[in-house]
Protein backbone atom coordinates (compact mmCIF):
# COMPACT_ATOMS: atom_id res chain seq x y z
CA UNK A 1 0.00 0.00 0.00
CA UNK A 2 1.40 3.43 -0.93
CA UNK A 3 2.30 5.91 1.77
CA UNK A 4 -0.42 8.54 2.11
CA UNK A 5 2.01 11.41 2.61
CA UNK A 6 3.36 10.81 -0.92
CA UNK A 7 -0.04 10.70 -2.59
CA UNK A 8 -2.34 13.49 -3.67
CA UNK A 9 -5.94 13.04 -4.67
CA UNK A 10 -8.82 15.42 -5.46
CA UNK A 11 -10.96 13.23 -3.17
CA UNK A 12 -9.42 14.87 -0.12
CA UNK A 13 -9.60 18.61 0.54
CA UNK A 14 -6.67 19.89 2.59
CA UNK A 15 -6.20 16.77 4.70
CA UNK A 16 -4.56 17.31 8.07
CA UNK A 17 -1.80 14.75 7.80
CA UNK A 18 0.49 14.22 10.77
CA UNK A 19 2.63 11.09 10.95
CA UNK A 20 2.74 11.36 14.74
CA UNK A 21 -1.03 10.83 15.04
CA UNK A 22 -2.21 7.24 15.05
CA UNK A 23 -5.79 7.60 13.78
CA UNK A 24 -7.46 9.11 10.71
CA UNK A 25 -11.03 10.36 10.51
CA UNK A 26 -12.61 10.58 7.03
CA UNK A 27 -15.60 12.94 6.92
CA UNK A 28 -18.32 12.61 4.25
CA UNK A 29 -20.75 15.46 3.37
CA UNK A 30 -24.53 15.57 3.18
CA UNK A 31 -26.38 16.01 -0.12
CA UNK A 32 -25.45 19.33 -1.68
CA UNK A 33 -22.51 19.76 0.71
CA UNK A 34 -18.77 19.70 0.29
CA UNK A 35 -15.62 19.25 2.32
CA UNK A 36 -15.82 22.83 3.60
CA UNK A 37 -18.53 21.86 6.12
CA UNK A 38 -15.81 20.12 8.15
CA UNK A 39 -13.41 23.06 8.17
CA UNK A 40 -13.80 23.67 11.91
CA UNK A 41 -13.13 20.02 12.68
CA UNK A 42 -9.52 20.45 11.51
CA UNK A 43 -8.75 22.57 14.57
CA UNK A 44 -11.29 21.23 17.07
CA UNK A 45 -10.15 17.60 16.87
CA UNK A 46 -6.33 17.86 17.06
CA UNK A 47 -5.79 14.32 18.35
CA UNK A 48 -6.53 12.68 14.97
CA UNK A 49 -5.82 13.33 11.31
CA UNK A 50 -8.94 14.90 9.78
CA UNK A 51 -9.56 14.09 6.11
CA UNK A 52 -12.66 15.83 4.68
CA UNK A 53 -13.78 13.93 1.58
CA UNK A 54 -14.45 16.03 -1.52
CA UNK A 55 -16.95 14.40 -3.87
CA UNK A 56 -17.00 15.24 -7.62
CA UNK A 57 -19.26 18.05 -8.79
CA UNK A 58 -18.71 20.59 -5.99
CA UNK A 59 -16.25 23.17 -4.63
CA UNK A 60 -12.75 22.30 -5.91
CA UNK A 61 -14.23 19.57 -8.17
CA UNK A 62 -17.07 21.63 -9.60
CA UNK A 63 -16.13 20.90 -13.22
CA UNK A 64 -16.29 17.13 -12.72
CA UNK A 65 -19.48 15.17 -13.34
CA UNK A 66 -21.11 14.09 -10.06
CA UNK A 67 -21.96 10.46 -9.40
CA UNK A 68 -25.64 9.55 -9.56
CA UNK A 69 -25.49 6.03 -8.08
CA UNK A 70 -24.06 4.95 -4.76
CA UNK A 71 -22.33 1.74 -5.94
CA UNK A 72 -20.28 3.56 -8.58
CA UNK A 73 -19.42 6.36 -6.16
CA UNK A 74 -18.32 3.91 -3.46
CA UNK A 75 -16.13 1.90 -5.84
CA UNK A 76 -14.36 5.04 -7.04
CA UNK A 77 -13.95 6.38 -3.50
CA UNK A 78 -12.46 3.09 -2.30
CA UNK A 79 -9.85 3.07 -5.05
CA UNK A 80 -8.94 6.71 -4.44
CA UNK A 81 -8.69 6.44 -0.65
CA UNK A 82 -6.81 3.15 -0.39
CA UNK A 83 -3.40 4.89 -0.11
CA UNK A 84 -4.70 6.71 2.95
CA UNK A 85 -5.79 3.57 4.77
CA UNK A 86 -2.26 2.65 5.85
CA UNK A 87 -3.07 3.33 9.51
CA UNK A 88 -6.17 2.92 11.73
CA UNK A 89 -9.10 4.96 10.43
CA UNK A 90 -12.71 5.93 11.19
CA UNK A 91 -15.58 7.27 9.11
CA UNK A 92 -18.02 10.07 9.91
CA UNK A 93 -20.91 10.97 7.63
CA UNK A 94 -24.00 13.13 7.91
CA UNK A 95 -27.21 12.23 6.05
CA UNK A 96 -26.07 11.15 2.56
CA UNK A 97 -22.56 11.06 3.96
CA UNK A 98 -23.56 8.45 6.53
CA UNK A 99 -24.89 6.21 3.77
CA UNK A 100 -21.67 6.65 1.77
CA UNK A 101 -19.55 5.87 4.85
CA UNK A 102 -21.56 2.72 5.59
CA UNK A 103 -21.41 1.32 2.06
CA UNK A 104 -17.75 2.27 1.72
CA UNK A 105 -16.99 0.30 4.90
CA UNK A 106 -18.72 -2.72 3.36
CA UNK A 107 -16.89 -2.25 0.04
CA UNK A 108 -13.52 -2.12 1.83
CA UNK A 109 -14.37 -5.30 3.71
CA UNK A 110 -15.40 -7.17 0.54
CA UNK A 111 -12.62 -6.03 -1.77
CA UNK A 112 -9.67 -5.19 0.47
CA UNK A 113 -10.23 -6.95 3.79
CA UNK A 114 -10.14 -3.60 5.61
CA UNK A 115 -12.43 -2.11 8.24
CA UNK A 116 -12.77 1.25 9.98
CA UNK A 117 -12.18 1.18 13.73
CA UNK A 118 -15.43 3.09 14.25
CA UNK A 119 -18.35 4.27 12.14
CA UNK A 120 -20.03 7.55 13.11
CA UNK A 121 -23.39 8.06 11.38
CA UNK A 122 -25.40 11.25 11.71
CA UNK A 123 -28.87 12.37 10.62
CA UNK A 124 -29.56 9.28 8.52
CA UNK A 125 -32.06 6.44 8.83
CA UNK A 126 -30.48 3.01 9.10
CA UNK A 127 -29.96 1.49 5.62
CA UNK A 128 -32.79 -1.02 6.06
CA UNK A 129 -35.30 1.74 6.89
CA UNK A 130 -36.87 3.02 3.64
CA UNK A 131 -37.17 6.72 2.85
CA UNK A 132 -40.74 8.01 3.05
CA UNK A 133 -40.27 11.24 1.09
CA UNK A 134 -41.39 11.43 -2.53
CA UNK A 135 -38.62 11.23 -5.14
CA UNK A 136 -37.59 14.61 -6.48
CA UNK A 137 -34.28 14.02 -8.28
CA UNK A 138 -35.97 13.27 -11.62
CA UNK A 139 -38.44 16.17 -11.53
CA UNK A 140 -38.22 18.93 -14.15
CA UNK A 141 -35.72 21.60 -13.17
CA UNK A 142 -38.18 24.21 -11.90
CA UNK A 143 -40.21 21.68 -9.92
CA UNK A 144 -37.02 20.31 -8.38
CA UNK A 145 -35.98 23.82 -7.32
CA UNK A 146 -39.40 24.48 -5.80
CA UNK A 147 -39.17 21.29 -3.76
CA UNK A 148 -35.71 22.33 -2.56
CA UNK A 149 -37.19 25.55 -1.19
CA UNK A 150 -39.18 23.48 1.28
CA UNK A 151 -36.14 21.58 2.54
CA UNK A 152 -34.10 22.89 5.44
CA UNK A 153 -30.40 23.23 4.69
CA UNK A 154 -30.39 24.76 1.18
CA UNK A 155 -29.45 28.41 1.40
CA UNK A 156 -32.30 30.61 0.10
CA UNK A 157 -29.72 32.93 -1.48
CA UNK A 158 -28.53 30.11 -3.71
CA UNK A 159 -32.07 29.30 -4.83
CA UNK A 160 -32.69 32.93 -5.73
CA UNK A 161 -29.42 33.23 -7.68
CA UNK A 162 -30.30 31.94 -11.16
CA UNK A 163 -26.75 31.48 -12.44
CA UNK A 164 -25.56 29.82 -9.25
CA UNK A 165 -28.44 27.38 -8.97
CA UNK A 166 -27.98 26.40 -12.64
CA UNK A 167 -24.32 25.73 -11.89
CA UNK A 168 -25.08 23.60 -8.84
CA UNK A 169 -28.23 21.89 -10.12
CA UNK A 170 -26.50 18.82 -11.66
CA UNK A 171 -24.73 18.12 -8.36
CA UNK A 172 -27.89 18.60 -6.29
CA UNK A 173 -29.98 16.33 -8.51
CA UNK A 174 -27.20 13.72 -8.56
CA UNK A 175 -26.96 13.72 -4.77
CA UNK A 176 -30.70 13.26 -4.41
CA UNK A 177 -30.55 10.47 -7.01
CA UNK A 178 -27.92 8.69 -4.87
CA UNK A 179 -30.18 8.81 -1.82
CA UNK A 180 -33.49 8.11 -3.57
CA UNK A 181 -32.31 5.16 -5.70
CA UNK A 182 -30.34 3.42 -2.97
CA UNK A 183 -31.23 -0.25 -2.51
CA UNK A 184 -30.08 -1.97 0.66
CA UNK A 185 -28.55 -5.44 0.19
CA UNK A 186 -28.14 -7.64 3.28
CA UNK A 187 -24.63 -8.52 4.43
CA UNK A 188 -23.05 -9.57 7.69
CA UNK A 189 -22.94 -6.76 10.30
CA UNK A 190 -19.78 -4.68 10.43
CA UNK A 191 -17.31 -5.64 13.15
CA UNK A 192 -16.60 -2.04 14.11
CA UNK A 193 -18.57 -0.10 16.73
CA UNK A 194 -21.22 2.32 15.47
CA UNK A 195 -22.18 5.65 17.02
CA UNK A 196 -25.35 7.32 15.72
CA UNK A 197 -26.42 10.94 16.15
CA UNK A 198 -29.82 12.49 15.57
CA UNK A 199 -31.65 15.79 15.92
CA UNK A 200 -34.42 15.97 18.50
CA UNK A 201 -36.50 18.13 16.15
CA UNK A 202 -35.72 16.21 12.97
CA UNK A 203 -39.13 15.18 11.62
CA UNK A 204 -37.66 12.97 8.87
CA UNK A 205 -35.10 10.95 10.87
CA UNK A 206 -36.62 9.93 14.18
CA UNK A 207 -35.06 8.08 17.10
CA UNK A 208 -36.44 4.69 16.05
CA UNK A 209 -34.93 5.16 12.57
CA UNK A 210 -31.53 5.69 14.19
CA UNK A 211 -31.92 2.83 16.66
CA UNK A 212 -32.08 0.48 13.67
CA UNK A 213 -28.37 1.11 13.02
CA UNK A 214 -27.79 -1.28 15.93
CA UNK A 215 -28.42 -4.20 13.57
CA UNK A 216 -25.45 -3.25 11.40
CA UNK A 217 -22.69 -3.90 13.93
CA UNK A 218 -21.51 -6.91 15.87
CA UNK A 219 -19.77 -4.49 18.23
CA UNK A 220 -21.05 -1.74 20.48
CA UNK A 221 -23.76 0.70 19.46
CA UNK A 222 -24.40 4.13 20.94
CA UNK A 223 -27.11 6.66 20.08
CA UNK A 224 -27.13 10.31 21.06
CA UNK A 225 -29.90 12.79 20.30
CA UNK A 226 -28.86 16.46 20.06
CA UNK A 227 -30.81 19.69 19.98
CA UNK A 228 -31.84 20.80 16.51
CA UNK A 229 -33.51 19.61 13.31
CA UNK A 230 -31.90 17.65 10.48
CA UNK A 231 -28.98 20.07 10.39
CA UNK A 232 -28.07 19.80 14.07
CA UNK A 233 -24.63 19.14 12.58
CA UNK A 234 -24.41 22.93 12.39
CA UNK A 235 -26.68 24.17 15.18
CA UNK A 236 -25.26 21.73 17.80
CA UNK A 237 -21.78 21.57 16.36
CA UNK A 238 -20.06 22.48 19.64
CA UNK A 239 -21.72 19.64 21.54
CA UNK A 240 -21.19 17.19 18.68
CA UNK A 241 -17.48 18.01 18.51
CA UNK A 242 -17.14 17.56 22.28
CA UNK A 243 -18.68 14.09 21.99
CA UNK A 244 -16.50 13.25 19.00
CA UNK A 245 -13.41 14.38 20.91
CA UNK A 246 -14.19 11.98 23.77
CA UNK A 247 -14.97 9.09 21.42
CA UNK A 248 -11.82 9.63 19.38
CA UNK A 249 -9.67 10.00 22.51
CA UNK A 250 -10.92 6.61 23.68
CA UNK A 251 -10.05 5.09 20.30
CA UNK A 252 -6.60 6.65 20.23
CA UNK A 253 -5.82 5.32 23.70
CA UNK A 254 -7.00 1.86 22.69
CA UNK A 255 -4.77 1.91 19.61
CA UNK A 256 -1.79 3.06 21.66
CA UNK A 257 -2.31 0.25 24.20
CA UNK A 258 -2.56 -2.34 21.43
CA UNK A 259 0.66 -1.06 19.84
CA UNK A 260 2.67 -1.51 23.06
Secondary structure as GFF3:
##gff-version 3
##sequence-region A 1 260
A	DSSP	three_ten_helix	4	6	.	.	.	ID=ss1
A	DSSP	beta_strand	24	28	.	.	.	ID=ss2
A	DSSP	three_ten_helix	35	38	.	.	.	ID=ss3
A	DSSP	alpha_helix	41	44	.	.	.	ID=ss4
A	DSSP	beta_strand	49	52	.	.	.	ID=ss5
A	DSSP	three_ten_helix	59	61	.	.	.	ID=ss6
A	DSSP	alpha_helix	70	81	.	.	.	ID=ss7
A	DSSP	three_ten_helix	82	84	.	.	.	ID=ss8
A	DSSP	beta_strand	89	94	.	.	.	ID=ss9
A	DSSP	alpha_helix	96	112	.	.	.	ID=ss10
A	DSSP	beta_strand	118	122	.	.	.	ID=ss11
A	DSSP	alpha_helix	141	149	.	.	.	ID=ss12
A	DSSP	alpha_helix	156	160	.	.	.	ID=ss13
A	DSSP	alpha_helix	162	180	.	.	.	ID=ss14
A	DSSP	beta_strand	193	199	.	.	.	ID=ss15
A	DSSP	alpha_helix	207	211	.	.	.	ID=ss16
A	DSSP	three_ten_helix	212	216	.	.	.	ID=ss17
A	DSSP	beta_strand	221	226	.	.	.	ID=ss18
A	DSSP	alpha_helix	232	235	.	.	.	ID=ss19
A	DSSP	alpha_helix	237	259	.	.	.	ID=ss20
###
